[in-house]
Amino acid sequence: MATDLRKTLQIANDRLQLLNEYLVAPTNPLVGRLVELVEKHGGVESINKRAAEHRQLPNLLKKLEEEKSPYLKDVRWLIEQRDKGAFVSIADYRKRVLGDAAATTKFNEKNAVTLEISAVQFFPWLIAQAKQALEKRELMAGRFIRVRNMKEQVAEGELVPLIAAIQVMGASWVETLDTKGTDGSNVHLGGPGTITGYFGGVGQPDEHAIQWADEYLHYATEYGVQQVLNVNAGTILVGYLLHRMGVDIEFKISVYMGNDNPYAVLWTLLGARLFARDDGSTPLVGFNFANSVHNDTIRLASQVRAALGFEKQVRFEHHIVETYKSIVVQPYDRLAELVEVAAEVPNISAKHEGAAPEIEKTREHPSDILEYFLAKADILKQGLMPALERNYLDKHDSVNRTADALTKAGIAVIAAPNLHK
């Protein structure tokens, strides 16, 4: 009789016991360093309380007032527009796209697609985007990705107003911490000239996984940052362990980790399930697929996600368009594929990192992923700020292009919920 090979894959209880014993052993130096770090920041209860307080809009506004922030007036303007319902409602948006058919169209709300934009580097860009959305009756994204240097934006006074504005909109957002290979922590990597060395999540060597966690706890307790980008297998595990200990950390996994097949997805979600809290929750709120995935990969990944109980918790973030330079072969445009797969697979985020290729090729300054890492001083010195803002507004246009296509297909979209009732 043939052996059922599936049965050979079962994990014996004694192996799980061995893992548990190692995790809780007082002599385990990896867990010990994390415990010391949590205690250094005041313990789990204090960390969560301070983070939640700093994230509250009244406290953010008070901080802006105390700092005499020049951006306070813009945040108040956004609040005013929100409160008077100035932004287009979802019903009116649908009517603009579909006409009278909007009233009789039954939208697929179960598979609503989150509209995502990357990266909102500077606070004034967000306000320019909001003003355009008001003028043209467009949708603001429901999710914002940020890749700007943390210390620089704190020094420039742009972190707090941006967090406040996103809270006003009711959107979700992700920050990218400074502890990564591009900060010099990997001494053999030096920017674009060595870019291939970053592939596969390289970026937190040696002691830098703990430094990443330390940086996270700093921005959580001082600014209310909750969700951060994660690019390295070690810091993903650190995030799982911190959350299991009780810290309310959240993270999403970057495209650079290479989740480009369903086996990689299974590996990622196995860790999430293994270290989930007793209530089933995980700090993993989503992950980017690598750009190479196709719809059958996403369908299989969806089966994995559902089987492990993460369909509602873990969002699939899929690049619809990319920056025109330095990351993918162009033309890159996955909109038609998204419309097809979103009808079947729930909890997808449509990520927009550039304009549609036909728009990009007409721009005097097309979008470039490497410009995410430019210091503001260098941007100003080179006179690039107007061009980079134009690139960002092109991404906003891409968001609405996707929203239009999904709406025409009868698939609901998730825009900034507080703005678009």
Secondary structure per residue as TSV (DSSP state, phi and psi in degrees):
chain	resnum	aa	ss	phi	psi
A	1	M	-	360.0	131.3
A	2	A	-	-67.1	141.7
A	3	T	-	-75.9	135.6
A	4	D	-	-78.4	104.1
A	5	L	G	-61.1	-25.6
A	6	R	G	-59.1	-36.7
A	7	K	G	-67.0	-21.4
A	8	T	G	-72.0	-13.0
A	9	L	G	-89.7	-7.6
A	10	Q	-	-62.8	138.5
A	11	I	-	-91.3	120.7
A	12	A	-	-67.8	148.6
A	13	N	H	-61.2	-33.0
A	14	D	H	-67.0	-27.7
A	15	R	H	-73.2	-38.1
A	16	L	H	-66.3	-36.4
A	17	Q	H	-64.2	-40.2
A	18	L	H	-61.3	-43.4
A	19	L	H	-62.5	-45.6
A	20	N	H	-61.3	-41.4
A	21	E	H	-63.1	-40.1
A	22	Y	H	-69.1	-40.8
A	23	L	H	-61.5	-37.5
A	24	V	H	-98.0	-0.1
A	25	A	-	-65.6	130.6
A	26	P	T	-59.0	-21.2
A	27	T	T	-89.8	0.0
A	28	N	-	-75.6	109.3
A	29	P	H	-72.9	-27.4
A	30	L	H	-69.9	-49.0
A	31	V	H	-68.1	-37.0
A	32	G	H	-58.6	-40.4
A	33	R	H	-65.9	-36.5
A	34	L	H	-67.7	-41.8
A	35	V	H	-59.7	-45.0
A	36	E	H	-61.6	-38.0
A	37	L	H	-66.9	-44.1
A	38	V	H	-61.7	-42.1
A	39	E	H	-66.9	-35.9
A	40	K	H	-59.1	-35.8
A	41	H	T	-89.9	10.9
A	42	G	T	104.3	0.1
A	43	G	-	91.9	164.2
A	44	V	H	-58.8	-50.3
A	45	E	H	-61.5	-44.1
A	46	S	H	-66.1	-41.8
A	47	I	H	-59.6	-49.4
A	48	N	H	-65.5	-38.8
A	49	K	H	-66.3	-47.1
A	50	R	H	-65.5	-39.6
A	51	A	H	-62.9	-44.5
A	52	A	H	-64.5	-39.8
A	53	E	H	-64.9	-44.4
A	54	H	H	-69.0	-18.9
A	55	R	H	-86.5	-13.5
A	56	Q	S	-73.0	135.4
A	57	L	H	-57.8	-44.5
A	58	P	H	-57.5	-37.9
A	59	N	H	-71.5	-35.2
A	60	L	H	-66.3	-41.9
A	61	L	H	-64.8	-39.8
A	62	K	H	-61.9	-40.0
A	63	K	H	-64.8	-41.0
A	64	L	H	-63.8	-38.3
A	65	E	H	-64.8	-44.3
A	66	E	H	-63.9	-34.9
A	67	E	T	-84.5	-3.9
A	68	K	T	51.9	47.2
A	69	S	-	-65.9	132.4
A	70	P	T	-68.5	-12.1
A	71	Y	T	-93.3	-4.9
A	72	L	H	-59.3	-39.7
A	73	K	H	-63.4	-33.8
A	74	D	H	-70.9	-38.7
A	75	V	H	-64.8	-43.0
A	76	R	H	-63.9	-36.8
A	77	W	H	-62.2	-42.1
A	78	L	H	-64.5	-40.6
A	79	I	H	-60.5	-44.4
A	80	E	H	-61.0	-44.2
A	81	Q	H	-65.5	-38.8
A	82	R	H	-62.8	-47.8
A	83	D	H	-67.3	-28.8
A	84	K	T	-95.1	7.9
A	85	G	T	65.1	39.1
A	86	A	-	-74.4	-27.3
A	87	F	S	-78.7	153.7
A	88	V	-	-62.2	136.9
A	89	S	-	-77.0	161.6
A	90	I	H	-61.9	-40.3
A	91	A	H	-62.3	-44.5
A	92	D	H	-69.9	-35.9
A	93	Y	H	-60.9	-46.9
A	94	R	H	-61.6	-37.7
A	95	K	H	-66.7	-36.8
A	96	R	H	-64.5	-37.6
A	97	V	H	-79.1	-41.4
A	98	L	H	-105.9	-12.5
A	99	G	G	71.5	-144.9
A	100	D	G	-64.5	-22.1
A	101	A	G	-65.3	-19.2
A	102	A	G	-60.0	-34.2
A	103	A	G	-68.4	-25.4
A	104	T	T	-110.4	-3.7
A	105	T	-	-77.8	129.4
A	106	K	-	-93.5	112.9
A	107	F	-	-88.1	143.5
A	108	N	E	-79.0	93.6
A	109	E	E	-80.8	-28.4
A	110	K	E	-60.1	-36.9
A	111	N	E	-104.5	29.2
A	112	A	E	-54.0	133.6
A	113	V	E	-96.7	128.0
A	114	T	E	-76.6	129.9
A	115	L	E	-85.5	121.3
A	116	E	E	-125.7	141.2
A	117	I	E	-130.6	143.0
A	118	S	E	-147.4	133.1
A	119	A	-	-123.2	138.1
A	120	V	-	-86.9	93.0
A	121	Q	-	-79.8	-34.2
A	122	F	S	-129.0	138.3
A	123	F	H	-55.6	-43.8
A	124	P	H	-58.5	-27.8
A	125	W	H	-63.3	-39.3
A	126	L	H	-63.7	-39.7
A	127	I	H	-69.8	-39.7
A	128	A	H	-61.2	-39.8
A	129	Q	H	-63.4	-45.4
A	130	A	H	-62.5	-40.0
A	131	K	H	-66.1	-38.4
A	132	Q	H	-66.1	-41.9
A	133	A	H	-61.4	-38.2
A	134	L	H	-64.9	-48.2
A	135	E	H	-64.1	-41.7
A	136	K	H	-99.7	3.2
A	137	R	T	59.0	48.9
A	138	E	-	-105.5	171.2
A	139	L	-	-95.0	137.6
A	140	M	-	-85.8	144.4
A	141	A	B	-58.4	153.7
A	142	G	S	-94.5	-4.0
A	143	R	E	-149.5	133.0
A	144	F	E	-123.5	132.3
A	145	I	E	-107.7	140.4
A	146	R	-	-128.1	136.3
A	147	V	-	-128.3	15.4
A	148	R	S	-80.8	147.2
A	149	N	-	-52.4	125.6
A	150	M	H	-65.4	-46.6
A	151	K	H	-64.4	-36.3
A	152	E	H	-66.2	-44.4
A	153	Q	H	-70.7	-28.9
A	154	V	H	-66.5	-46.2
A	155	A	H	-62.4	-34.4
A	156	E	T	-84.8	-3.8
A	157	G	T	72.3	28.4
A	158	E	-	-107.8	-11.4
A	159	L	H	-70.1	-49.8
A	160	V	H	-63.2	-47.9
A	161	P	H	-63.3	-32.6
A	162	L	H	-69.8	-42.1
A	163	I	H	-60.6	-42.8
A	164	A	H	-61.3	-45.4
A	165	A	H	-62.8	-39.9
A	166	I	H	-68.7	-35.0
A	167	Q	H	-64.3	-39.6
A	168	V	H	-58.7	-41.7
A	169	M	H	-76.4	-19.8
A	170	G	T	75.9	18.5
A	171	A	-	-87.6	168.9
A	172	S	E	-100.4	156.5
A	173	W	E	-149.6	158.7
A	174	V	E	-130.0	133.0
A	175	E	B	-102.7	152.7
A	176	T	-	-109.5	114.8
A	177	L	-	-69.2	160.3
A	178	D	S	-77.7	-20.6
A	179	T	-	-77.5	95.0
A	180	K	S	-160.6	171.8
A	181	G	G	-55.1	-32.7
A	182	T	G	-73.5	-5.2
A	183	D	G	-90.3	4.0
A	184	G	T	97.0	-3.1
A	185	S	T	-64.5	-31.7
A	186	N	S	-97.2	104.4
A	187	V	T	-67.1	-14.8
A	188	H	T	-98.1	3.9
A	189	L	-	-112.8	137.4
A	190	G	-	-143.3	48.4
A	191	G	G	88.4	-155.4
A	192	P	G	-55.5	-31.5
A	193	G	G	-66.9	-17.6
A	194	T	G	-128.7	28.1
A	195	I	G	-58.4	-34.3
A	196	T	G	-64.1	-20.2
A	197	G	G	-69.4	-13.5
A	198	Y	G	-87.5	-11.6
A	199	F	T	-63.8	147.1
A	200	G	T	84.0	19.2
A	201	G	T	82.3	20.1
A	202	V	-	-67.5	134.8
A	203	G	-	160.8	-8.1
A	204	Q	-	-129.9	66.9
A	205	P	-	-75.8	159.5
A	206	D	T	55.2	-117.1
A	207	E	T	-87.9	3.0
A	208	H	H	-76.1	-15.1
A	209	A	H	-64.3	-41.9
A	210	I	H	-69.1	-37.6
A	211	Q	H	-63.9	-36.3
A	212	W	H	-61.1	-46.1
A	213	A	H	-64.0	-39.3
A	214	D	H	-62.8	-43.4
A	215	E	H	-64.7	-41.3
A	216	Y	H	-58.4	-49.3
A	217	L	H	-63.1	-32.7
A	218	H	H	-62.8	-52.0
A	219	Y	H	-72.5	-26.1
A	220	A	H	-67.6	-47.9
A	221	T	H	-81.8	-21.6
A	222	E	H	-99.6	-25.1
A	223	Y	H	-131.6	-4.4
A	224	G	-	81.1	11.6
A	225	V	-	-63.9	130.0
A	226	Q	-	-115.8	-39.3
A	227	Q	E	-109.2	128.2
A	228	V	E	-133.0	161.1
A	229	L	E	-77.7	144.4
A	230	N	E	-131.2	130.3
A	231	V	-	-126.4	-1.7
A	232	N	-	-132.4	138.9
A	233	A	H	-57.2	-36.7
A	234	G	H	-67.2	-44.8
A	235	T	H	-74.9	-23.4
A	236	I	H	-64.2	-45.3
A	237	L	H	-63.8	-41.5
A	238	V	H	-57.7	-42.5
A	239	G	H	-62.9	-42.9
A	240	Y	H	-59.3	-45.5
A	241	L	H	-67.6	-42.7
A	242	L	H	-59.3	-43.9
A	243	H	H	-65.0	-41.1
A	244	R	H	-62.5	-34.4
A	245	M	H	-69.7	-19.6
A	246	G	T	124.3	-9.0
A	247	V	-	-73.4	131.6
A	248	D	-	-83.8	51.1
A	249	I	-	-75.5	147.6
A	250	E	E	-131.7	147.7
A	251	F	E	-149.9	156.8
A	252	K	E	-119.5	151.3
A	253	I	E	-97.5	133.6
A	254	S	-	-72.6	159.6
A	255	V	G	-58.1	-27.4
A	256	Y	G	-68.5	-13.4
A	257	M	G	-74.4	-19.7
A	258	G	-	82.8	38.3
A	259	N	-	-75.9	82.9
A	260	D	-	-120.3	11.1
A	261	N	S	-153.9	160.5
A	262	P	H	-65.6	-22.1
A	263	Y	H	-72.1	-37.3
A	264	A	H	-64.5	-39.0
A	265	V	H	-63.9	-43.1
A	266	L	H	-60.0	-42.8
A	267	W	H	-62.4	-44.5
A	268	T	H	-61.0	-44.7
A	269	L	H	-79.5	-23.6
A	270	L	H	-60.3	-44.0
A	271	G	H	-62.7	-40.9
A	272	A	H	-62.5	-42.7
A	273	R	H	-70.3	-39.8
A	274	L	H	-61.3	-38.6
A	275	F	T	-107.3	14.1
A	276	A	-	-61.7	152.2
A	277	R	-	-68.7	169.6
A	278	D	T	-62.3	-23.1
A	279	D	T	-84.6	2.7
A	280	G	S	90.3	-3.3
A	281	S	-	-79.5	154.1
A	282	T	-	-134.9	150.7
A	283	P	S	-75.2	-13.9
A	284	L	E	-76.2	106.0
A	285	V	E	-94.2	-13.2
A	286	G	E	173.8	169.2
A	287	F	E	-151.7	148.3
A	288	N	E	-80.0	133.3
A	289	F	-	-72.0	151.4
A	290	A	-	-66.0	155.1
A	291	N	T	-64.7	-16.0
A	292	S	T	-80.1	-11.1
A	293	V	-	-66.0	149.5
A	294	H	-	-118.6	-179.3
A	295	N	H	-66.8	-32.5
A	296	D	H	-66.0	-35.1
A	297	T	H	-60.5	-44.4
A	298	I	H	-66.5	-37.8
A	299	R	H	-63.6	-45.0
A	300	L	H	-65.4	-41.0
A	301	A	H	-61.6	-35.7
A	302	S	H	-64.5	-37.4
A	303	Q	H	-63.8	-42.1
A	304	V	H	-61.0	-49.1
A	305	R	H	-59.0	-43.7
A	306	A	H	-66.1	-42.4
A	307	A	H	-61.7	-32.4
A	308	L	T	-94.1	6.0
A	309	G	T	78.4	27.3
A	310	F	-	-117.2	17.0
A	311	E	T	-59.7	-38.3
A	312	K	T	-88.2	-25.3
A	313	Q	T	-86.8	-36.1
A	314	V	S	-111.3	115.4
A	315	R	E	-86.3	138.3
A	316	F	E	-87.4	118.0
A	317	E	E	-105.6	119.8
A	318	H	E	-123.0	124.8
A	319	H	E	-69.4	122.2
A	320	I	E	-91.9	-43.8
A	321	V	E	-134.2	153.8
A	322	E	-	-121.4	167.8
A	323	T	-	-57.9	150.5
A	324	Y	S	-73.2	-25.6
A	325	K	B	-122.8	147.8
A	326	S	S	77.5	13.6
A	327	I	S	-141.0	-41.7
A	328	V	S	-135.6	161.6
A	329	V	-	-72.9	129.7
A	330	Q	S	-97.9	153.1
A	331	P	-	-79.3	139.7
A	332	Y	-	-122.0	113.2
A	333	D	-	-153.7	108.9
A	334	R	-	-106.0	18.0
A	335	L	H	-61.8	-47.0
A	336	A	H	-61.0	-40.4
A	337	E	H	-64.6	-39.3
A	338	L	H	-60.7	-47.2
A	339	V	H	-58.8	-38.1
A	340	E	H	-67.5	-51.0
A	341	V	H	-76.5	-29.5
A	342	A	H	-65.7	-22.0
A	343	A	T	-70.1	-18.9
A	344	E	T	-111.3	-34.1
A	345	V	-	-109.3	123.2
A	346	P	-	-82.3	168.4
A	347	N	S	55.1	56.5
A	348	I	E	-109.0	142.5
A	349	S	E	-111.4	127.6
A	350	A	E	-93.3	109.7
A	351	K	E	-95.6	133.3
A	352	H	E	-121.3	112.6
A	353	E	-	-115.6	7.0
A	354	G	S	-165.6	-176.0
A	355	A	-	-86.9	169.7
A	356	A	-	-59.5	142.5
A	357	P	H	-52.7	-36.2
A	358	E	H	-68.3	-23.0
A	359	I	H	-82.3	-44.7
A	360	E	H	-56.6	-41.6
A	361	K	T	-69.4	-11.7
A	362	T	T	-93.5	-11.2
A	363	R	-	-77.8	138.4
A	364	E	S	-63.8	-32.6
A	365	H	S	-128.8	88.2
A	366	P	-	-64.9	159.1
A	367	S	-	-68.2	148.5
A	368	D	B	-143.2	122.3
A	369	I	G	-60.3	-30.4
A	370	L	G	-67.1	-21.5
A	371	E	G	-74.0	-10.5
A	372	Y	G	-61.3	-25.9
A	373	F	G	-100.5	6.5
A	374	L	-	-75.3	136.9
A	375	A	-	-69.7	150.3
A	376	K	H	-58.5	-38.6
A	377	A	H	-60.3	-39.4
A	378	D	H	-70.0	-36.8
A	379	I	H	-61.8	-45.4
A	380	L	H	-67.6	-39.7
A	381	K	H	-61.9	-37.4
A	382	Q	T	-87.3	-2.5
A	383	G	T	66.8	32.4
A	384	L	-	-92.3	-10.9
A	385	M	H	-56.9	-46.1
A	386	P	H	-59.8	-39.6
A	387	A	H	-67.1	-39.8
A	388	L	H	-70.2	-35.2
A	389	E	H	-65.6	-39.4
A	390	R	H	-61.3	-42.1
A	391	N	H	-58.8	-41.5
A	392	Y	H	-66.4	-42.4
A	393	L	H	-67.7	-28.3
A	394	D	H	-62.3	-37.6
A	395	K	H	-65.4	-39.3
A	396	H	H	-60.2	-41.9
A	397	D	H	-60.7	-37.8
A	398	S	H	-64.6	-39.5
A	399	V	H	-55.5	-46.6
A	400	N	H	-74.1	-30.1
A	401	R	H	-60.6	-43.9
A	402	T	H	-66.4	-43.4
A	403	A	H	-59.5	-41.5
A	404	D	H	-60.7	-46.4
A	405	A	H	-64.6	-42.2
A	406	L	H	-66.5	-40.2
A	407	T	H	-62.5	-43.0
A	408	K	H	-63.4	-26.4
A	409	A	T	-89.3	0.9
A	410	G	T	78.7	21.8
A	411	I	E	-106.7	127.9
A	412	A	E	-69.2	155.5
A	413	V	E	-124.8	154.2
A	414	I	E	-110.4	106.2
A	415	A	B	-101.8	-175.8
A	416	A	-	-56.4	109.9
A	417	P	T	-65.7	-32.0
A	418	N	T	-76.3	-17.4
A	419	L	T	-95.4	-33.7
A	420	H	-	-116.7	88.9
A	421	K	-	-70.5	360.0
